[in-house]
Amino acid sequence: MRSRATAEALRHHAPETLITFRVSVLSQLLARLVDTSVGQNLGLSSRQWRVLVVLNRLGPSTSGAVARMASLDHSQVSRASFELVEKGLVVQEGDAADRRRQVLSLTPAGLRVLGDGLGGSLERERRLRACLGEEDYTALGRALSALTAEARAMLEERRGGG
C-alpha cells in the first residue's frame, strides 16, 4: 500500500512540474489547435480527422484496428465513424469473414477532404518541429517513445493488480 502524502509534501506539491501534467497540458493544447483548424477549414472534429487519417494509413479496417492505431476508445471511434458516414466521408460495410464486424473505408469524398486538410496538418508539424530544431526533435522522439512504453507498462501493472 502506498503511503499518504504529508501536509508538508502537499504544501510544496507543484503539479506543473510533473511529466503527466505537462504532457497532458500539451496534449490538450494540440487537440484544441487541431480542432480549431479542421473545424474551421473542413467542418470536422479532431477525432473525425484522426479517424480519416488512420483509415487512410491502414486502408479498409475495423473500428477496433482504427481505435488501436489512433489511441482512442472504441466508443470514440464508433461515434466519429457514425458521424463520418453521415457526412459521406466513410462507408461502413459488413466484414465478409465475420458478419458481426464492420469494416470502415474512405469514400472518394473522404479522400478529397483528407487531401484538403493535409496541408494544414503538415504546416502545423513544420512549425512545431522548427521551434525545436533537429537535435531537440530527435531527443523528443526518444523521450516520447520511452514515456509511452513506461506508461503502457504501468497501465498493465494496474490492470494486473501489480
N, C-alpha and C positions, 0 to 999 in steps of 0.2 A: 504494500500500500504506500502511496506517495504521501509525504509529509505536507502539512498545511503551511502556507507561507506565513511568515511572521508579520507583525504590524510594521516593523522596520522595512522589511522587503516590500511590502505593499506601498509604503510611502515613497520608496525610491524606484518603484517599477516604472519603466519608460517604454511603453509598448511600441512607440515609433522607432525603437532601435532593434526590434525583433525581426528576423527574416520573414516570418509568417505575416506580420503586419505590413512590412514594406512591400513584399511581393503581392499581397492582397490589394493594397492601395494601387500599385502599378497596374495590376490586372483589371481593376475596376475602371481606372482612367483609360486604359487602352480599349476596353469594351465600350465605354461611352464614346470614345473617338470613332471607333468603327460604326457603332450605332448611328451616330450623327452623320457620318459620311455616307454610309449605304442607305440610311433613311432618307436623306436629302436627295441623293443622286439616283437611287434605284427603287425607293419605296419599300425597302426590306429592313428587317431587324438583323442584328449581328448574328443571331442564331440561324436565321434563314440563310444569310450569306455563308456562314460556316458550313451548313449542310450542302449548299450548292458547290462550294469549293472542294469539299471532301468527296462528294459524288463525282465531280469532275476528275479528281485524282484516282478514285477507286474504280470508276465505271459502275454499271448497274450493281447495286448492293442492297443487302438487308439493312433495316434501320439499326439493328444491333451492331453491324460492322461499321456503320457511319458513327454511331454513338461511341464506339471504342476509339476510332481514329480521331474524332472531334473532341474527345474527353467531355462529352455531355451525357446526362442521364438519358435513358431510353425514352422516358416520357417527354423530355425536351425535344428530342429528335422526332418523335411521333407528332408532337404539336406543330413543330416547324414544317415537317413534311406535309402534314394536312394543309397548312396554310399555303405552301408552295404548290401543291396540287390544285388548290382553289385558284391560284394566280396563273395556272397553266405553265409553270416552270419545271414541274416534276410530274412524272406519271408513276403510279403505284400499281403493280400487277402481281398476280399470284405466282409463286415460285413453282415451276413445273415439277421439281423434285419433291417439294413439300408444300402442299396447298395451305398449310397453316401460316406459312411465312409469306411476307410481301417483299417484293423487290422494287427498289426505287431507282428511277433513271431520269436523267436530264432530258427535257424536251428541246427542240430547236430554239424555242423562246428562252428557255433556261440558259442555253449556251450563249445566246445573244446578250442576256443580262450579265452573265459572267464575264463576257468579253468587255461589256461597257464598264464593269466595276473593277476589272483587273488593274487598270491604270492607276486608279486611286489607291488601291492596295499596295502596288509597287512603289508609289510615291511616299506613302506612309513609311514603308520599310526603308526606303532610301534615306529619308530624313532621320529616322531613329538610328540607323547604322552610322550615318555621318556624324551624329553628335557623340558617338563613342570612339570612332577611329577603328582601324582594323585589329589592332592588338587587343583593345578592350572588348571588341565584339567577339573575338575568338575566346577570350577569357570568360565572357558572359555565357557563351555557349557551353563551355566546360562546366561552369558553375551551375547553370540551369539543369544540365544532364545529371550532375551529381545530386543536386537537391531533389530532382524528380525521382531518381532511383531511391534515395533515402526516404522520401515521403511515402512512396509506394510500399517500401519495406515496413515503415512504421504503421501504415494503414493495415497491412496484412497481419502484423503483430496484434493490433487492436481487434481485428476480426477473429483472429485465432485465440483471443483471450490472453495473449502474452504480453 
